[in-house]
Amino acid sequence: MARGMSIETINDMAKAPERFIAQCEEDFRKEVFRLSERIREKNLHFVYISGPTSSGKTTFANTLFHYIQDKELVPISLDNFFYPQDTMKPKKDGTKDFETIKTIDISKYQRTIRQIQAKEPLSLPYFDFEKRQVVDNHTTVKPKENTIYIVEGLHALNDKICGLTPKNDSIKVYVSPYGQVFNPNGKPYNRNDFRFLRRMIRDNYYRSAPPEITFQMWPSVRAGEKRYSYLRKADFLIDTFLFYEPCVLREQGLELLCSMKDKSRKTNRLIHILEQFDPIPTELIPKTSILNEFLKLDVM
């Protein structure tokens, strides 16, 4: 499934950025369209979307909306079912495991599914990442016969989540940036580096967490992803990597990395990687792009 492109090709295509962006975005939309056709053909009512952090699960779910316009789609983010962080018990080493399914209020989620099955109005919660707390009754939804529920989150393919609805009425989707970029020597960059950059930028601008926090949490995040990978449970795979993205991550990524006082070996390595890509202005990114989930929007 993985696609590949060399850094030389990326920089060459970046000379015509509008065309490069349009091509990458079109390739992604084709994948979303294929999934929407599967949902239509089988008349499914539940779509479960899982994948590692910063895969673009939320924007992917929103993109899917545009291809199933004759149905009413209701997004259900598992992030909004998080327990308040001050109620989480620390591990033996004093740290908290934010990746475990125990961070999710399963009983609250189960009540939501029971309301759907009983065709009752839903009062969906909202988790405020800046305040680190849940705001209840944020969204009210009245289910209809043709409603499709899109449940997204790291643990969406866990049986405690997707096992609450009939298998023949649902599809399990795994999204992740699989695309591979090769350095000038022909060796692949670590694709997790670009995913880390996505998260670092998003955490800083949208979750009030400076780069140091992202670096600090990343080992735990990666350990959790390895522990809770649901790839083999998926019915459908989606690659959310856009080959022009290193060029648009470049400026905001370098700004944050260079602002760090204590630079680690990884910090300097990421700086070196980003400096090799020719920049593409962020204002050229389409408003519907998955990258808008991570980049600072007020520079667009």
Phi and psi in degrees as GROMACS dihedral restraints (atoms count N, CA, C in turn):
[ dihedral_restraints ]
;  ai    aj    ak    al  type     phi  dphi    fc
    3     4     5     6     1   -62.4    20    10
    4     5     6     7     1   139.5    20    10
    6     7     8     9     1  -107.0    20    10
    7     8     9    10     1   160.8    20    10
    9    10    11    12     1  -140.3    20    10
   10    11    12    13     1   154.4    20    10
   12    13    14    15     1  -158.5    20    10
   13    14    15    16     1   141.0    20    10
   15    16    17    18     1   -81.3    20    10
   16    17    18    19     1   157.2    20    10
   18    19    20    21     1   -63.9    20    10
   19    20    21    22     1   -32.5    20    10
   21    22    23    24     1   -62.6    20    10
   22    23    24    25     1   -42.6    20    10
   24    25    26    27     1   -66.1    20    10
   25    26    27    28     1   -41.3    20    10
   27    28    29    30     1   -61.2    20    10
   28    29    30    31     1   -47.7    20    10
   30    31    32    33     1   -66.5    20    10
   31    32    33    34     1   -32.6    20    10
   33    34    35    36     1   -68.3    20    10
   34    35    36    37     1   -43.0    20    10
   36    37    38    39     1   -70.8    20    10
   37    38    39    40     1   -25.4    20    10
   39    40    41    42     1   -67.5    20    10
   40    41    42    43     1   -12.8    20    10
   42    43    44    45     1   -69.3    20    10
   43    44    45    46     1   -23.4    20    10
   45    46    47    48     1  -120.3    20    10
   46    47    48    49     1    72.3    20    10
   48    49    50    51     1   -60.6    20    10
   49    50    51    52     1   -39.2    20    10
   51    52    53    54     1   -62.0    20    10
   52    53    54    55     1   -42.6    20    10
   54    55    56    57     1   -67.6    20    10
   55    56    57    58     1   -40.8    20    10
   57    58    59    60     1   -61.8    20    10
   58    59    60    61     1   -47.6    20    10
   60    61    62    63     1   -61.7    20    10
   61    62    63    64     1   -45.5    20    10
   63    64    65    66     1   -60.8    20    10
   64    65    66    67     1   -39.8    20    10
   66    67    68    69     1   -65.6    20    10
   67    68    69    70     1   -45.3    20    10
   69    70    71    72     1   -64.7    20    10
   70    71    72    73     1   -42.7    20    10
   72    73    74    75     1   -67.1    20    10
   73    74    75    76     1   -36.6    20    10
   75    76    77    78     1   -66.5    20    10
   76    77    78    79     1   -41.0    20    10
   78    79    80    81     1   -59.1    20    10
   79    80    81    82     1   -40.6    20    10
   81    82    83    84     1   -67.8    20    10
   82    83    84    85     1   -44.1    20    10
   84    85    86    87     1   -61.9    20    10
   85    86    87    88     1   -33.1    20    10
   87    88    89    90     1   -62.0    20    10
   88    89    90    91     1   -38.6    20    10
   90    91    92    93     1   -66.3    20    10
   91    92    93    94     1   -41.9    20    10
   93    94    95    96     1   -64.4    20    10
   94    95    96    97     1   -40.1    20    10
   96    97    98    99     1   -62.4    20    10
   97    98    99   100     1   -41.3    20    10
   99   100   101   102     1   -58.7    20    10
  100   101   102   103     1   -42.4    20    10
  102   103   104   105     1   -66.4    20    10
  103   104   105   106     1   -42.6    20    10
  105   106   107   108     1   -61.4    20    10
  106   107   108   109     1   -35.1    20    10
  108   109   110   111     1   -66.5    20    10
  109   110   111   112     1   -38.2    20    10
  111   112   113   114     1   -63.4    20    10
  112   113   114   115     1   -42.2    20    10
  114   115   116   117     1   -63.2    20    10
  115   116   117   118     1   -42.1    20    10
  117   118   119   120     1   -64.9    20    10
  118   119   120   121     1   -48.1    20    10
  120   121   122   123     1   -58.4    20    10
  121   122   123   124     1   -37.7    20    10
  123   124   125   126     1   -97.3    20    10
  124   125   126   127     1    -1.0    20    10
  126   127   128   129     1    52.2    20    10
  127   128   129   130     1    52.2    20    10
  129   130   131   132     1   -83.7    20    10
  130   131   132   133     1   152.6    20    10
  132   133   134   135     1  -116.1    20    10
  133   134   135   136     1    -8.8    20    10
  135   136   137   138     1  -133.8    20    10
  136   137   138   139     1   126.5    20    10
  138   139   140   141     1  -120.5    20    10
  139   140   141   142     1   120.0    20    10
  141   142   143   144     1  -106.0    20    10
  142   143   144   145     1   124.2    20    10
  144   145   146   147     1  -119.4    20    10
  145   146   147   148     1   119.2    20    10
  147   148   149   150     1  -123.7    20    10
  148   149   150   151     1   170.0    20    10
  150   151   152   153     1   158.9    20    10
  151   152   153   154     1   164.2    20    10
  153   154   155   156     1   -68.6    20    10
  154   155   156   157     1   169.9    20    10
  156   157   158   159     1   -56.4    20    10
  157   158   159   160     1   145.8    20    10
  159   160   161   162     1    59.7    20    10
  160   161   162   163     1    32.8    20    10
  162   163   164   165     1   -87.8    20    10
  163   164   165   166     1   -11.6    20    10
  165   166   167   168     1    90.2    20    10
  166   167   168   169     1    29.9    20    10
  168   169   170   171     1   -59.6    20    10
  169   170   171   172     1   -42.7    20    10
  171   172   173   174     1   -65.8    20    10
  172   173   174   175     1   -48.8    20    10
  174   175   176   177     1   -68.5    20    10
  175   176   177   178     1   -35.2    20    10
  177   178   179   180     1   -59.8    20    10
  178   179   180   181     1   -43.8    20    10
  180   181   182   183     1   -60.6    20    10
  181   182   183   184     1   -41.7    20    10
  183   184   185   186     1   -66.4    20    10
  184   185   186   187     1   -37.4    20    10
  186   187   188   189     1   -63.0    20    10
  187   188   189   190     1   -38.2    20    10
  189   190   191   192     1   -59.6    20    10
  190   191   192   193     1   -30.3    20    10
  192   193   194   195     1   -55.6    20    10
  193   194   195   196     1   -39.1    20    10
  195   196   197   198     1   -69.2    20    10
  196   197   198   199     1   -16.1    20    10
  198   199   200   201     1  -102.0    20    10
  199   200   201   202     1    -1.1    20    10
  201   202   203   204     1  -132.8    20    10
  202   203   204   205     1    57.5    20    10
  204   205   206   207     1   -74.9    20    10
  205   206   207   208     1   -18.1    20    10
  207   208   209   210     1   -85.0    20    10
  208   209   210   211     1     1.2    20    10
  210   211   212   213     1  -115.5    20    10
  211   212   213   214     1   159.0    20    10
  213   214   215   216     1   -93.5    20    10
  214   215   216   217     1   119.2    20    10
  216   217   218   219     1  -106.2    20    10
  217   218   219   220     1   133.6    20    10
  219   220   221   222     1  -120.1    20    10
  220   221   222   223     1   115.1    20    10
  222   223   224   225     1   -80.0    20    10
  223   224   225   226     1   136.6    20    10
  225   226   227   228     1  -128.6    20    10
  226   227   228   229     1   103.1    20    10
  228   229   230   231     1   -89.4    20    10
  229   230   231   232     1   126.5    20    10
  231   232   233   234     1   -65.8    20    10
  232   233   234   235     1   -21.2    20    10
  234   235   236   237     1   -57.3    20    10
  235   236   237   238     1   -31.7    20    10
  237   238   239   240     1   -77.9    20    10
  238   239   240   241     1    -3.3    20    10
  240   241   242   243     1  -106.6    20    10
  241   242   243   244     1    12.7    20    10
  243   244   245   246     1   -63.1    20    10
  244   245   246   247     1   144.6    20    10
  246   247   248   249     1   -70.3    20    10
  247   248   249   250     1   150.7    20    10
  249   250   251   252     1   -55.5    20    10
  250   251   252   253     1   137.7    20    10
  252   253   254   255     1   -64.9    20    10
  253   254   255   256     1   -25.6    20    10
  255   256   257   258     1   -76.0    20    10
  256   257   258   259     1    -6.8    20    10
  258   259   260   261     1   -97.0    20    10
  259   260   261   262     1    -7.5    20    10
  261   262   263   264     1   -76.1    20    10
  262   263   264   265     1   135.3    20    10
  264   265   266   267     1   -80.5    20    10
  265   266   267   268     1   133.3    20    10
  267   268   269   270     1   -73.2    20    10
  268   269   270   271     1   158.9    20    10
  270   271   272   273     1   -76.2    20    10
  271   272   273   274     1   180.0    20    10
  273   274   275   276     1   -61.0    20    10
  274   275   276   277     1   -30.6    20    10
  276   277   278   279     1   -84.6    20    10
  277   278   279   280     1     2.7    20    10
  279   280   281   282     1    93.3    20    10
  280   281   282   283     1   -11.9    20    10
  282   283   284   285     1   -88.6    20    10
  283   284   285   286     1   165.2    20    10
  285   286   287   288     1  -109.9    20    10
  286   287   288   289     1   139.8    20    10
  288   289   290   291     1   -92.1    20    10
  289   290   291   292     1   101.2    20    10
  291   292   293   294     1   -84.8    20    10
  292   293   294   295     1    -4.0    20    10
  294   295   296   297     1   -96.2    20    10
  295   296   297   298     1   -22.0    20    10
  297   298   299   300     1   -64.8    20    10
  298   299   300   301     1   152.1    20    10
  300   301   302   303     1   -66.8    20    10
  301   302   303   304     1   -14.8    20    10
  303   304   305   306     1   -68.6    20    10
  304   305   306   307     1   -11.2    20    10
  306   307   308   309     1   -75.0    20    10
  307   308   309   310     1   -14.6    20    10
  309   310   311   312     1   -97.2    20    10
  310   311   312   313     1   134.6    20    10
  312   313   314   315     1   -78.5    20    10
  313   314   315   316     1    88.4    20    10
  315   316   317   318     1   -61.6    20    10
  316   317   318   319     1   -38.5    20    10
  318   319   320   321     1   -62.9    20    10
  319   320   321   322     1   -38.2    20    10
  321   322   323   324     1   -66.8    20    10
  322   323   324   325     1   -39.5    20    10
  324   325   326   327     1   -65.5    20    10
  325   326   327   328     1   -41.9    20    10
  327   328   329   330     1   -61.0    20    10
  328   329   330   331     1   -38.2    20    10
  330   331   332   333     1   -62.1    20    10
  331   332   333   334     1   -38.4    20    10
  333   334   335   336     1   -62.1    20    10
  334   335   336   337     1   -44.7    20    10
  336   337   338   339     1   -65.2    20    10
  337   338   339   340     1   -39.8    20    10
  339   340   341   342     1   -63.5    20    10
  340   341   342   343     1   -37.5    20    10
  342   343   344   345     1   -64.2    20    10
  343   344   345   346     1   -39.5    20    10
  345   346   347   348     1   -62.7    20    10
  346   347   348   349     1   -47.5    20    10
  348   349   350   351     1   -66.6    20    10
  349   350   351   352     1   -29.5    20    10
  351   352   353   354     1   -88.4    20    10
  352   353   354   355     1     0.0    20    10
  354   355   356   357     1    59.2    20    10
  355   356   357   358     1    39.3    20    10
  357   358   359   360     1   -96.5    20    10
  358   359   360   361     1   155.8    20    10
  360   361   362   363     1   -60.2    20    10
  361   362   363   364     1   141.1    20    10
  363   364   365   366     1  -102.9    20    10
  364   365   366   367     1   139.7    20    10
  366   367   368   369     1  -115.6    20    10
  367   368   369   370     1    94.6    20    10
  369   370   371   372     1   -83.0    20    10
  370   371   372   373     1   135.7    20    10
  372   373   374   375     1   -77.2    20    10
  373   374   375   376     1   169.7    20    10
  375   376   377   378     1  -139.5    20    10
  376   377   378   379     1   129.3    20    10
  378   379   380   381     1   -99.6    20    10
  379   380   381   382     1   119.8    20    10
  381   382   383   384     1   -89.2    20    10
  382   383   384   385     1   108.2    20    10
  384   385   386   387     1   -69.8    20    10
  385   386   387   388     1   -25.8    20    10
  387   388   389   390     1   -74.0    20    10
  388   389   390   391     1   -40.0    20    10
  390   391   392   393     1   -87.6    20    10
  391   392   393   394     1   -13.0    20    10
  393   394   395   396     1    60.5    20    10
  394   395   396   397     1    39.4    20    10
  396   397   398   399     1  -149.3    20    10
  397   398   399   400     1   162.6    20    10
  399   400   401   402     1   -90.3    20    10
  400   401   402   403     1   138.4    20    10
  402   403   404   405     1  -110.2    20    10
  403   404   405   406     1   109.2    20    10
  405   406   407   408     1   -74.8    20    10
  406   407   408   409     1   159.2    20    10
  408   409   410   411     1    55.6    20    10
  409   410   411   412     1    38.9    20    10
  411   412   413   414     1   -75.5    20    10
  412   413   414   415     1   -37.5    20    10
  414   415   416   417     1  -130.5    20    10
  415   416   417   418     1   130.2    20    10
  417   418   419   420     1  -110.0    20    10
  418   419   420   421     1   129.3    20    10
  420   421   422   423     1  -129.3    20    10
  421   422   423   424     1   136.4    20    10
  423   424   425   426     1  -106.7    20    10
  424   425   426   427     1   108.4    20    10
  426   427   428   429     1   -59.8    20    10
  427   428   429   430     1   145.6    20    10
  429   430   431   432     1  -126.1    20    10
  430   431   432   433     1   169.1    20    10
  432   433   434   435     1   -60.0    20    10
  433   434   435   436     1   -37.5    20    10
  435   436   437   438     1   -96.4    20    10
  436   437   438   439     1    13.8    20    10
  438   439   440   441     1   -69.9    20    10
  439   440   441   442     1   136.6    20    10
  441   442   443   444     1  -113.7    20    10
  442   443   444   445     1   128.4    20    10
  444   445   446   447     1  -101.9    20    10
  445   446   447   448     1   124.1    20    10
  447   448   449   450     1  -107.8    20    10
  448   449   450   451     1   105.7    20    10
  450   451   452   453     1   -99.4    20    10
  451   452   453   454     1   119.1    20    10
  453   454   455   456     1  -127.5    20    10
  454   455   456   457     1   144.4    20    10
  456   457   458   459     1   160.0    20    10
  457   458   459   460     1   164.0    20    10
  459   460   461   462     1   -52.3    20    10
  460   461   462   463     1   -40.1    20    10
  462   463   464   465     1  -100.9    20    10
  463   464   465   466     1    18.7    20    10
  465   466   467   468     1   -61.8    20    10
  466   467   468   469     1   -27.1    20    10
  468   469   470   471     1   -95.0    20    10
  469   470   471   472     1     7.8    20    10
  471   472   473   474     1   -72.4    20    10
  472   473   474   475     1   140.9    20    10
  474   475   476   477     1   -58.7    20    10
  475   476   477   478     1   -26.4    20    10
  477   478   479   480     1   -68.8    20    10
  478   479   480   481     1   -18.0    20    10
  480   481   482   483     1  -103.7    20    10
  481   482   483   484     1   -64.6    20    10
  483   484   485   486     1   -77.2    20    10
  484   485   486   487     1   -16.0    20    10
  486   487   488   489     1   -76.4    20    10
  487   488   489   490     1    -2.3    20    10
  489   490   491   492     1   -85.4    20    10
  490   491   492   493     1    -7.7    20    10
  492   493   494   495     1  -125.1    20    10
  493   494   495   496     1   156.5    20    10
  495   496   497   498     1   -60.7    20    10
  496   497   498   499     1   138.6    20    10
  498   499   500   501     1   -62.1    20    10
  499   500   501   502     1   -34.9    20    10
  501   502   503   504     1   -78.7    20    10
  502   503   504   505     1     1.4    20    10
  504   505   506   507     1  -118.8    20    10
  505   506   507   508     1    17.2    20    10
  507   508   509   510     1  -146.1    20    10
  508   509   510   511     1   162.9    20    10
  510   511   512   513     1  -137.3    20    10
  511   512   513   514     1   139.3    20    10
  513   514   515   516     1  -106.7    20    10
  514   515   516   517     1   121.7    20    10
  516   517   518   519     1  -117.0    20    10
  517   518   519   520     1   135.9    20    10
  519   520   521   522     1  -117.2    20    10
  520   521   522   523     1   122.4    20    10
  522   523   524   525     1  -116.1    20    10
  523   524   525   526     1   141.0    20    10
  525   526   527   528     1  -166.5    20    10
  526   527   528   529     1   149.0    20    10
  528   529   530   531     1   -78.1    20    10
  529   530   531   532     1    95.5    20    10
  531   532   533   534     1   -88.2    20    10
  532   533   534   535     1   -21.4    20    10
  534   535   536   537     1   -51.6    20    10
  535   536   537   538     1   138.5    20    10
  537   538   539   540     1  -110.4    20    10
  538   539   540   541     1   130.6    20    10
  540   541   542   543     1  -109.1    20    10
  541   542   543   544     1   135.4    20    10
  543   544   545   546     1  -107.4    20    10
  544   545   546   547     1   137.1    20    10
  546   547   548   549     1   -77.5    20    10
  547   548   549   550     1   175.6    20    10
  549   550   551   552     1   -58.1    20    10
  550   551   552   553     1   -21.0    20    10
  552   553   554   555     1   -90.5    20    10
  553   554   555   556     1     3.6    20    10
  555   556   557   558     1    84.7    20    10
  556   557   558   559     1     4.8    20    10
  558   559   560   561     1   -93.1    20    10
  559   560   561   562     1   144.4    20    10
  561   562   563   564     1   -75.4    20    10
  562   563   564   565     1   138.3    20    10
  564   565   566   567     1   -70.2    20    10
  565   566   567   568     1   155.6    20    10
  567   568   569   570     1   -70.5    20    10
  568   569   570   571     1   115.1    20    10
  570   571   572   573     1   -63.5    20    10
  571   572   573   574     1   -21.5    20    10
  573   574   575   576     1   -69.8    20    10
  574   575   576   577     1   -20.5    20    10
  576   577   578   579     1   -64.0    20    10
  577   578   579   580     1   -41.3    20    10
  579   580   581   582     1   -70.8    20    10
  580   581   582   583     1   -34.3    20    10
  582   583   584   585     1   -67.9    20    10
  583   584   585   586     1   -37.3    20    10
  585   586   587   588     1   -61.5    20    10
  586   587   588   589     1   -42.8    20    10
  588   589   590   591     1   -63.5    20    10
  589   590   591   592     1   -40.4    20    10
  591   592   593   594     1   -54.9    20    10
  592   593   594   595     1   -50.2    20    10
  594   595   596   597     1   -67.1    20    10
  595   596   597   598     1   -40.9    20    10
  597   598   599   600     1   -59.9    20    10
  598   599   600   601     1   -44.8    20    10
  600   601   602   603     1   -66.9    20    10
  601   602   603   604     1   -45.6    20    10
  603   604   605   606     1   -61.7    20    10
  604   605   606   607     1   -46.1    20    10
  606   607   608   609     1   -59.5    20    10
  607   608   609   610     1   -38.9    20    10
  609   610   611   612     1   -69.6    20    10
  610   611   612   613     1   -45.9    20    10
  612   613   614   615     1   -88.7    20    10
  613   614   615   616     1   -24.4    20    10
  615   616   617   618     1  -119.6    20    10
  616   617   618   619     1   -12.1    20    10
  618   619   620   621     1  -127.9    20    10
  619   620   621   622     1    15.7    20    10
  621   622   623   624     1    52.8    20    10
  622   623   624   625     1    38.2    20    10
  624   625   626   627     1  -122.1    20    10
  625   626   627   628     1   116.8    20    10
  627   628   629   630     1   -67.4    20    10
  628   629   630   631     1   165.6    20    10
  630   631   632   633     1   -52.8    20    10
  631   632   633   634     1   -36.3    20    10
  633   634   635   636     1   -57.6    20    10
  634   635   636   637     1   -35.5    20    10
  636   637   638   639     1   -68.4    20    10
  637   638   639   640     1   -42.1    20    10
  639   640   641   642     1   -62.7    20    10
  640   641   642   643     1   -42.7    20    10
  642   643   644   645     1   -61.4    20    10
  643   644   645   646     1   -41.8    20    10
  645   646   647   648     1   -65.3    20    10
  646   647   648   649     1   -39.7    20    10
  648   649   650   651     1   -83.5    20    10
  649   650   651   652     1   -20.7    20    10
  651   652   653   654     1   -57.0    20    10
  652   653   654   655     1   -44.8    20    10
  654   655   656   657     1   -57.4    20    10
  655   656   657   658     1   -39.9    20    10
  657   658   659   660     1   -68.4    20    10
  658   659   660   661     1   -38.8    20    10
  660   661   662   663     1   -61.5    20    10
  661   662   663   664     1   -48.2    20    10
  663   664   665   666     1   -63.7    20    10
  664   665   666   667     1   -39.4    20    10
  666   667   668   669     1   -63.0    20    10
  667   668   669   670     1   -40.1    20    10
  669   670   671   672     1   -66.1    20    10
  670   671   672   673     1   -38.9    20    10
  672   673   674   675     1   -63.6    20    10
  673   674   675   676     1   -39.3    20    10
  675   676   677   678     1   -69.0    20    10
  676   677   678   679     1   -34.6    20    10
  678   679   680   681     1   -74.0    20    10
  679   680   681   682     1   -34.5    20    10
  681   682   683   684     1  -119.9    20    10
  682   683   684   685     1    48.4    20    10
  684   685   686   687     1   -86.3    20    10
  685   686   687   688     1   128.1    20    10
  687   688   689   690     1  -112.3    20    10
  688   689   690   691     1    20.5    20    10
  690   691   692   693     1   -55.1    20    10
  691   692   693   694     1   -43.1    20    10
  693   694   695   696     1   -71.1    20    10
  694   695   696   697     1   -14.1    20    10
  696   697   698   699     1   -87.7    20    10
  697   698   699   700     1    -9.1    20    10
  699   700   701   702     1   -75.5    20    10
  700   701   702   703     1   145.3    20    10
  702   703   704   705     1   -92.8    20    10
  703   704   705   706     1   -19.8    20    10
  705   706   707   708     1  -149.0    20    10
  706   707   708   709     1   134.2    20    10
  708   709   710   711     1  -112.5    20    10
  709   710   711   712     1   140.2    20    10
  711   712   713   714     1  -129.9    20    10
  712   713   714   715     1   128.5    20    10
  714   715   716   717     1   -92.5    20    10
  715   716   717   718     1   118.5    20    10
  717   718   719   720     1  -102.1    20    10
  718   719   720   721     1    11.8    20    10
  720   721   722   723     1   -82.7    20    10
  721   722   723   724     1   133.9    20    10
  723   724   725   726     1  -112.5    20    10
  724   725   726   727     1   123.9    20    10
  726   727   728   729     1   -65.8    20    10
  727   728   729   730     1   -17.1    20    10
  729   730   731   732     1   -84.7    20    10
  730   731   732   733     1    -7.7    20    10
  732   733   734   735     1   -65.5    20    10
  733   734   735   736     1   -33.3    20    10
  735   736   737   738     1   -58.0    20    10
  736   737   738   739     1   -30.2    20    10
  738   739   740   741     1   -72.3    20    10
  739   740   741   742     1   -31.8    20    10
  741   742   743   744     1   -92.8    20    10
  742   743   744   745     1   -21.7    20    10
  744   745   746   747     1   -75.6    20    10
  745   746   747   748     1   -18.8    20    10
  747   748   749   750     1   -53.4    20    10
  748   749   750   751     1   -57.3    20    10
  750   751   752   753     1   -67.2    20    10
  751   752   753   754     1   -49.2    20    10
  753   754   755   756     1   -69.4    20    10
  754   755   756   757     1   -34.5    20    10
  756   757   758   759     1   -65.2    20    10
  757   758   759   760     1   -46.1    20    10
  759   760   761   762     1   -64.2    20    10
  760   761   762   763     1   -39.1    20    10
  762   763   764   765     1   -58.5    20    10
  763   764   765   766     1   -45.4    20    10
  765   766   767   768     1   -73.2    20    10
  766   767   768   769     1   -42.5    20    10
  768   769   770   771     1   -64.3    20    10
  769   770   771   772     1   -42.4    20    10
  771   772   773   774     1   -72.8    20    10
  772   773   774   775     1   -18.2    20    10
  774   775   776   777     1   -79.6    20    10
  775   776   777   778     1   -12.3    20    10
  777   778   779   780     1   -72.8    20    10
  778   779   780   781     1   132.4    20    10
  780   781   782   783     1   -72.9    20    10
  781   782   783   784     1   -46.0    20    10
  783   784   785   786     1  -104.4    20    10
  784   785   786   787     1   101.5    20    10
  786   787   788   789     1   -92.5    20    10
  787   788   789   790     1   124.6    20    10
  789   790   791   792     1   -85.0    20    10
  790   791   792   793     1   175.5    20    10
  792   793   794   795     1   -60.4    20    10
  793   794   795   796     1   -39.0    20    10
  795   796   797   798     1   -65.6    20    10
  796   797   798   799     1   -40.6    20    10
  798   799   800   801     1   -58.1    20    10
  799   800   801   802     1   -48.7    20    10
  801   802   803   804     1   -65.9    20    10
  802   803   804   805     1   -34.1    20    10
  804   805   806   807     1   -66.3    20    10
  805   806   807   808     1   -41.8    20    10
  807   808   809   810     1   -67.2    20    10
  808   809   810   811     1   -37.5    20    10
  810   811   812   813     1   -60.3    20    10
  811   812   813   814     1   -45.4    20    10
  813   814   815   816     1   -62.2    20    10
  814   815   816   817     1   -41.8    20    10
  816   817   818   819     1   -62.9    20    10
  817   818   819   820     1   -49.7    20    10
  819   820   821   822     1   -63.6    20    10
  820   821   822   823     1   -35.2    20    10
  822   823   824   825     1   -65.4    20    10
  823   824   825   826     1   -17.7    20    10
  825   826   827   828     1   -80.8    20    10
  826   827   828   829     1   -15.3    20    10
  828   829   830   831     1   -95.7    20    10
  829   830   831   832     1   139.7    20    10
  831   832   833   834     1   -74.1    20    10
  832   833   834   835     1   136.2    20    10
  834   835   836   837     1   -73.3    20    10
  835   836   837   838     1   147.0    20    10
  837   838   839   840     1  -122.7    20    10
  838   839   840   841     1   128.7    20    10
  840   841   842   843     1   -59.3    20    10
  841   842   843   844     1   135.6    20    10
  843   844   845   846     1   -66.8    20    10
  844   845   846   847     1   -22.1    20    10
  846   847   848   849     1   -68.1    20    10
  847   848   849   850     1   -11.7    20    10
  849   850   851   852     1   -84.1    20    10
  850   851   852   853     1   -11.0    20    10
  852   853   854   855     1   -71.0    20    10
  853   854   855   856     1   129.7    20    10
  855   856   857   858     1   -60.5    20    10
  856   857   858   859     1   148.3    20    10
  858   859   860   861     1   -63.4    20    10
  859   860   861   862     1   -21.6    20    10
  861   862   863   864     1   -90.6    20    10
  862   863   864   865     1    -1.6    20    10
  864   865   866   867     1   -66.1    20    10
  865   866   867   868     1   146.7    20    10
  867   868   869   870     1   -64.0    20    10
  868   869   870   871     1   -22.5    20    10
  870   871   872   873     1   -70.7    20    10
  871   872   873   874     1   -19.7    20    10
  873   874   875   876     1   -66.7    20    10
  874   875   876   877     1   -14.1    20    10
  876   877   878   879     1   -71.5    20    10
  877   878   879   880     1   -17.4    20    10
  879   880   881   882     1  -118.8    20    10
  880   881   882   883     1   -31.6    20    10
  882   883   884   885     1   -84.5    20    10
  883   884   885   886     1   156.8    20    10
  885   886   887   888     1   -72.5    20    10
  886   887   888   889     1   115.7    20    10
  888   889   890   891     1   -73.6    20    10
  889   890   891   892     1   -27.0    20    10
  891   892   893   894     1   -75.2    20    10
  892   893   894   895     1     0.2    20    10
  894   895   896   897     1   -97.2    20    10
  895   896   897   898     1    -0.3    20    10
